[in-house]
Amino acid sequence: MISFKKILCPIDYSDSSFNVLKYAIEMTIKDSAMLYLLYVDDENVFDYGGLRFDTEHNLDTETVTKMEQKLRKNIPVEMRCRINAEILIRVGVPFEEILKVAQDKEVDLIVMGTHGRTGIAHMFIGSVAEKVIRNAPCPVLCIRNYQS
């Protein structure tokens, strides 16, 4: 049976990503793994594939602390003492930062969501999940957004 020792779960603060977190937590508990929760502040938030508009990204200590607290609050209280989790905050292009962390931390699995966009929305926004799947150094469990 396959077991994972290090699991990476990128979070974008959407409801979809917090649903995915439930899967990551369960897998972490099952395998007694280390869970890395990653938030990437997208430096190219206005990049639609054409012109790039650089914006100033200043993540001061207070902002990072608030982001970490928000991520921790989304781990159910009864699960917090059962898992070993590290919160990572990065600035950059989301798929690139996810891949960097996966490689640097030598993760065994990436658990992430996808919004399931198609057509023009997919063309303009792109798919972080697709880019991660194509380039990841490990397996990727991609969970499509669903309505519960």
C-alpha positions, -999 to 999 in steps of 0.1 A, spaced: 0 0 0 13 34 -9 19 58 20 29 95 19 53 112 42 50 148 29 18 163 14 16 197 -1 -18 214 -2 -19 248 -20 -47 270 -7 -61 301 -25 -86 310 2 -115 299 -20 -143 276 -7 -130 250 -32 -95 250 -18 -108 246 18 -129 216 6 -97 201 -8 -80 207 25 -103 182 41 -89 155 18 -54 165 25 -60 164 63 -75 129 61 -46 116 40 -21 133 64 -38 116 94 -40 82 76 -3 82 68 10 102 98 25 126 72 37 161 73 13 186 58 25 217 40 -2 243 35 9 268 8 -6 302 -1 9 321 -30 3 358 -34 1 360 -71 25 386 -84 9 386 -118 -27 390 -107 -33 412 -138 -15 389 -162 -41 376 -187 -16 362 -211 -9 395 -229 6 425 -213 19 421 -178 11 447 -152 35 444 -123 21 453 -89 38 460 -56 36 429 -33 47 438 2 40 411 26 50 425 60 52 404 91 17 414 103 1 404 69 19 371 69 9 363 104 -28 371 96 -26 348 65 -11 320 86 -38 324 112 -65 323 86 -51 291 72 -48 275 106 -84 284 115 -95 263 85 -80 232 100 -108 217 122 -100 221 159 -103 184 165 -77 177 138 -51 203 148 -35 181 175 -36 151 152 -15 165 123 19 181 119 14 211 96 36 238 83 22 270 68 41 285 39 34 319 23 51 328 -10 49 356 -35 52 347 -72 34 329 -100 12 303 -83 21 272 -103 58 280 -102 58 285 -65 39 252 -60 64 233 -80 93 250 -62 79 241 -28 72 205 -40 108 201 -50 124 219 -21 104 200 5 106 168 -15 69 162 -11 54 128 -21 20 142 -31 3 174 -40 -34 177 -32 -51 206 -49 -83 218 -63 -94 229 -97 -122 253 -106 -130 233 -137 -131 263 -160 -134 257 -197 -135 277 -229 -126 314 -228 -123 315 -190 -97 287 -192 -79 303 -221 -75 337 -204 -71 326 -168 -52 294 -175 -51 264 -152 -27 264 -123 -37 227 -117 -30 218 -153 5 234 -152 13 217 -119 1 183 -131 23 186 -162 54 196 -143 52 181 -108 80 160 -94 54 138 -77 19 126 -81 -9 152 -80 -44 145 -66 -66 171 -83 -101 175 -69 -126 194 -90 -148 220 -73 -182 205 -65 -214 216 -48 -221 197 -16 
